[in-house]
Amino acid sequence: MKPADDPNTDYRALVQRGYDRCAAEYDQARQEEGHPELALLTDRLDEGASVLDIGCGAGIPVARTLAQRFQVTGIDLSIAMIERARVNVPEAAFIHSDIMGAQFPSAHFEAVVSFYAIFHLPREEHPELFHRIHRWLKDGGYFLATVADTNEAPYMEDDFFGVTMYWSNFGLKEYQQLLTEIGFRLLDISVVGHGYRADEEPSEEHHPLIFAQKIG
């Protein structure tokens, strides 16, 4: 790891280029079955509910699992990932866009999910992203997302599926406080692994998973 503190580097563009270049390898490495933790959400939603998947990647497994019962809109910064998602999950709708530039109507979605994606945005943008998610959700709507456990300065790694990748995040306590202040009720906090297939190299990587509901 090395610090990501160069004011002349466009880290958003770095993430986009990185995922465009490693899309095939990343897609092949993801586990194919939906996360069991999705049941936290799916058990509470009516058939046909509208769900937004932020950082949907190639659509497997999250968007594909959700699209079996719900109307799914996926959004991702990487065009290579979106192209794969459109093939992998033809029944869902996919948008190539930076989530911070996306426009959705207020009170539009019953749920928003985001797995392994928020920490690729500069962390100073996370509060605004959560405000937008709160606005896009219907009253009583749900937010299910992986975050980071530890508050750490932005950094890069040089060999993420063969590309340089950027991370930026607060810690779990900061995310809990932020979501509560915005108007979410925390329903569950658990832990998920790295989300790769079982035949991938074992890893101790884990991520807190926050499940919250819009209340105000």
Secondary structure, 3 states (H helix, E strand, C coil): CEECCCCCCCHHHHHHHHHHHHHHHHHHHECCCCCHHHHHHHCCCCCCCEEEEECCCCCCCHHHHHHCCCEEEEEECCHHHHHHHHHHCCCCEEEECCHHHCCCCCCCEEEEEECCCHHHCCHHHHHHHHHHHHHHEEEEEEEEEECCCCCEEEEEEEEECCEEEEEEECCHHHHHHHHHHHCEEEEEEEEECCCECCCCCCCCCCEEEEEEEECC
